[in-house]
């Protein structure tokens, strides 16, 4: 059963007519329209019709339910989220059934090129359910599933790190600030896993992804403060990606900062990139922020960078893999 609800009668009339045009039976009950369907592809067409017909300003006034028994509108989800779920059932399955696991990519010290830690990156668990990690996270945001995916990815990384790494090895784990609406509530399971697997908080580095898209700085500060009170370190990614890097670094004072990979590419050949890297390096030094360059692909890039940064990461040292490198082979 697919159900549609809106407090605006004119929208209900438009939607009901669209559904009938597809040849489906509609029953109006307690202010909502119940739609019987037997063919998933027909349901996709119906939901696509609804989504495409209604302008974005009106979609937010429409809620939908699929297989829910609750009668109240707050049991329903927004039309936009339902549209993305119904059009991408495969990605829904990947998130709900946790069809992913963590790969590890080494991070090395600039001073001696020894392994310092690993970043944990989401990868498909089955060849039958392949996905692009960036596309999966984008879908999770569109479908209202980002908190679920973000939390499960963190938990997976924590479990994997407990099995794979020795104490003292840093574990860089990504998170989306918007998925943590209440740090104490949303991160309860994360720190329960930290305790359960006996991981030292000081070995954890929680890294903000999509730093350039930060909109609520005060919220991110609260998340950072919560992490730090728990004894873990925090990091910002994509420094130098075009937004106000210096202002963000100064306000948030991260323990770690990661230079944007576009800034790293062929940096040994670009005076402009070298100037930006030098500036960020100086700010990081003044703030006590450990600076990491990611996306390093060759020796020439690394030779320039290793006097400007504390840590390096990229295919030059090792690709993401199921098991950790014990030592980077120089």
Secondary structure, DSSP 8 states (H G I E B T S, - for coil): -EEEE-S-HHHHHHHHHHHHHTT--EEEETTEEEE--S-HHHHHHHHHHHHHHS-HHHHTT-EEEES----SGGGSEEHHHHHHHHHTHHHHHHHHTT-EEEEEEEEEETTT--EEEEEEEEEES-GGG---HHHHHHHHHHHT-HHHHHHHHHHHHHHHHHHH--TT-EEEEEE-GGG-SSHHHHTHHHHHHHHHTT--GGGEEEEES-GGG---HHHHHHHHHHHHHTT-EEEEEEETSSS-HHHHHHHH--SEEEE-HHHHTTGGG-HHHHHHHHHHHHHHHHHT-EEEE----SHHHHHHHTTT-SEEESTTT---BSS--SS---
